Amino acid sequence: MRLLLTFFLLYALASPVCGQNQYIDSLINRISDLQVAETDANYPPGLFPSQRAYLPGRKAPKEDDNIFFTGLITWTLKSLKEELSARNQAIVDAMTEKTAANYYRYQNKDGRPVYNFWQTNPSRHFPNSRYFSQRKKYIIPDDLDDTSILYLSAAFSDSLKLVVKNLMAENANGQKTKIRNTFRRYKKVPAYSTWFGKNMPVDFDICVQANGMRFVLDNQLELNQFDSATIWLMKDMLIARKHIKRPHYTSPHYQNTAVILYHMARLVAAHSAHPLLADLKPLLIKDLKREKQQAKNGMEQVMLQTSLIKLGEAGGEQIVVSQKDSDRFYFFVANMTSVFPNPVKGIFANSRKTNFFYRSQAYYLALLLENEVWRLKE
């Protein structure tokens, strides 16, 4: 009997549902502490704060109550939940229940099952901007990125997923209009666009497309010509080194090679056996290793290390991220010229004057949590 109890105790201490290290506990507590508890001037309860910066370093950032970062945090936490202790799982459940209660605020204003970056009824576009928020012409349409992230972070019916899949097809390149601002090689490729808007130009972003394909493949939705075209497009861009040579043009809403590789690795790691994705793994590993050697920002190094581990490579020692690195890292970019035709998009793609830069401390902590959990799984 004593031997049985000893075995049970050793098993319990090794089990992720019973034991956890202090670093993980601390990260989860810090993320939870950042979740808005009560309604304030900037956020409804349950959201995670994020900031929008124009000309970072010169102008003060503004609080921005988008659903993007809250959705990403929820998706990340849910993907890690099974590796956490019982106590931390309970904290995650409490956080994600509060975040999901806000999703309706960002749903299409006419009730379609797609989502917007900002609140829609009424519109809260460019919150805390005295200029942009007062002008309806700056209201953006619903998009594939936020829609995919929210569907990956919460439970939705199969019927709603099929509606989204049909809308993705309806807005793919060549269905309503043709893309005017991509590389010549891709102008006729019927790949998925960033936007669901009726009159919005087609826009290619390799990170948005990667999230869209996670939505499709995770939910085992029937593949069509648009899925195949989108995967082909992403693969061809990677093979042609577009993500390294022109990241601002390849991914106008992320603009960072490390972030692009993180998105692609997240897709390939989750569906490495898929015949259209399998041969990307060696290429991604090579790029990730090279980029990790060159990356100067700690947050970029963390994402690259996590990506390598997900693809089966050794991660190495824990990366310490300084507060300066965290403060200077912008995960997402709102690009004002992303839908402009060539050559305007190409000229202004990398201009700080036509971009708004986004960051979220809570999401960066979630990325650190993801990194630590995957490091411990090696």
Sequence and secondary structure as in RCSB ss.txt:
>XXXX:A:sequence
MRLLLTFFLLYALASPVCGQNQYIDSLINRISDLQVAETDANYPPGLFPSQRAYLPGRKAPKEDDNIFFTGLITW
TLKSLKEELSARNQAIVDAMTEKTAANYYRYQNKDGRPVYNFWQTNPSRHFPNSRYFSQRKKYIIPDDLDDTSIL
YLSAAFSDSLKLVVKNLMAENANGQKTKIRNTFRRYKKVPAYSTWFGKNMPVDFDICVQANGMRFVLDNQLELNQ
FDSATIWLMKDMLIARKHIKRPHYTSPHYQNTAVILYHMARLVAAHSAHPLLADLKPLLIKDLKREKQQAKNGME
QVMLQTSLIKLGEAGGEQIVVSQKDSDRFYFFVANMTSVFPNPVKGIFANSRKTNFFYRSQAYYLALLLENEVWR
LKE
>XXXX:A:secstr
 HHHHHHHHHHHHHSTTT   HHHHHHHHHHHHHS  S  SS  TT    EEESSBTTB  EE   SHHHHHHHH
HHHHHGGGS HHHHHHHHHHHHHHHTTGGGGB TT  S B SS BTTB  STT TTGGG GGG    BHHHHHHH
HHHS   HHHHHHHHHHHHHTSTTTSS  SSS GGGTT     SB  TT      HHHHHHHHHHHHHTT    H
HHHHHHHHHHHHHHTTHHHH HHHH TTT  HHHHHHHHHHHHHHTTT TTTGGGHHHHHHHHHHHHHH  SHHH
HHHHHHHHHHTT    S     HHHHHH   EEEETTTTS TTHHHHHTT GGGEEEEE HHHHHHHHHHHHHHH
HH 
